[in-house]
Amino acid sequence: MSNGWDRPAGRVAVSDFPTERSRQRAAEREQRAIVRQAEAAARIEARAAEREQATQQREQARLARRSEEMTRAGTRQSSRTDLDPSAEDRPKRRQSGALRRTGTVREERDTRGYQTTVDVDRLVMLAQRGTSVAGLAGAFGITVEEVTALLATAADTDADADA
């Protein structure tokens, strides 16, 4: 009996070709996966080596810049001190005016001997704000009795002005 293709109808597979072929394909897939993993690992190693080399180059460039800056700063310092020997003693940060030109710092004045002008209006205003009599006496450099007398005279003049 024929199936129209000149072949017998029900052929029975004698060899185990399909299963053998599937095993070969699976083995080839595994081999390709192993090769891909090896290539990826090689790429990772190559990139790591490139990064390490770039890091070393940057570090060398940074050290070269630093040494160059140090030599330039040294020559600047030596040229400054050649022109003005007292330049080493001056502060290195930017300053203005006489401090930059001379390098001398302004001295704080000793104001312990200065006398505060006793202004009665200011004394009364501070007393109205709540300053104690002892505080006023200490601030103006007078005794408590003098402060009390000044406040009393100021109150008397205010009372006379209102009347």
Secondary structure, DSSP 4 states (H G I P E B T S, - for coil): -B-SSSSBS-----S-HHHHHHHHHHHHHHHHHHHHHHHHHHHHHHHHHHHHHHHHHHHHHHHHHHHHHHHHHHHHHHHHHHH-GGGGTS-SS---THHHHH-PPPPPP--TT------HHHHHHHHHTT--HHHHHHHHT--HHHHHHHHHHHHHHHHHHH-
